[in-house]
Amino acid sequence: GGDAKQIMTDKCLVQISDEGAVLEFVQHAIAENPQSVEDHKNVKGMAMGFFVGQIMIVSTGQANPQLAHQLLKQELDKQSVG
């Protein structure tokens, strides 16, 4: 038994949709994979799936994938300009 919300939290079944938290995962994935950032710059969108996968690994599968993709695109676009 037990509270369903607590069980979900304990078992890492709760999706993280907090923009600040997901952004930290995104920035970590970008910082840890500079070659993939270059790949993305050279062929737009090429590394998106890879990065989303890295974000899901770092967040133990809890990051909201749609939000992660959106924030990832914004961060990579900033780097492409810079």
C-alpha positions in Angstrom: 0.0 0.0 0.0 0.9 3.6 0.4 0.3 6.9 -1.2 0.4 6.6 -5.0 2.2 9.9 -5.5 4.9 8.9 -3.0 5.3 5.5 -4.5 5.7 7.1 -8.0 8.3 9.5 -6.6 10.2 6.8 -4.8 10.3 4.6 -7.9 11.3 7.5 -10.2 8.1 7.3 -12.1 7.3 11.0 -11.9 8.0 13.0 -15.1 10.1 16.2 -14.6 8.4 19.1 -16.4 10.1 21.9 -14.4 11.8 24.0 -17.1 14.7 24.9 -14.8 15.4 21.3 -13.9 15.2 20.1 -17.5 17.3 23.0 -18.7 20.1 21.8 -16.3 19.9 18.3 -17.9 20.1 20.0 -21.4 23.1 22.1 -20.5 24.8 19.1 -19.0 24.3 17.0 -22.1 25.6 19.9 -24.3 28.7 20.5 -22.1 29.6 16.8 -22.0 29.3 16.3 -25.8 31.1 19.1 -27.7 31.6 16.9 -30.8 27.9 16.4 -31.1 27.4 20.1 -30.8 29.7 20.5 -33.8 27.8 17.8 -35.7 24.6 19.7 -35.0 26.1 22.9 -36.3 27.3 21.2 -39.5 24.1 19.3 -40.2 21.1 20.9 -38.5 19.1 18.5 -36.4 21.6 15.7 -36.8 22.4 15.3 -33.2 18.9 16.1 -31.7 18.0 12.4 -31.1 21.4 11.8 -29.5 21.1 14.7 -27.2 17.5 13.8 -26.1 18.8 10.3 -25.4 21.6 11.8 -23.2 19.1 14.0 -21.4 17.0 11.0 -20.7 20.0 9.0 -19.3 21.1 11.9 -17.1 17.5 12.4 -15.8 17.0 8.6 -15.3 14.2 8.8 -17.8 12.3 11.4 -15.9 12.7 14.6 -18.1 9.7 15.5 -20.1 11.0 14.6 -23.6 9.0 17.3 -25.4 10.2 20.0 -23.1 13.8 18.6 -23.3 13.6 18.8 -27.1 12.3 22.3 -27.1 14.9 23.6 -24.6 17.6 21.7 -26.4 16.8 23.3 -29.7 16.9 26.7 -28.0 20.3 26.1 -26.4 21.8 24.6 -29.6 20.5 27.5 -31.7 22.2 29.9 -29.2 25.5 28.1 -29.7 25.1 28.1 -33.5 24.8 31.9 -33.4 27.7 32.3 -31.0 
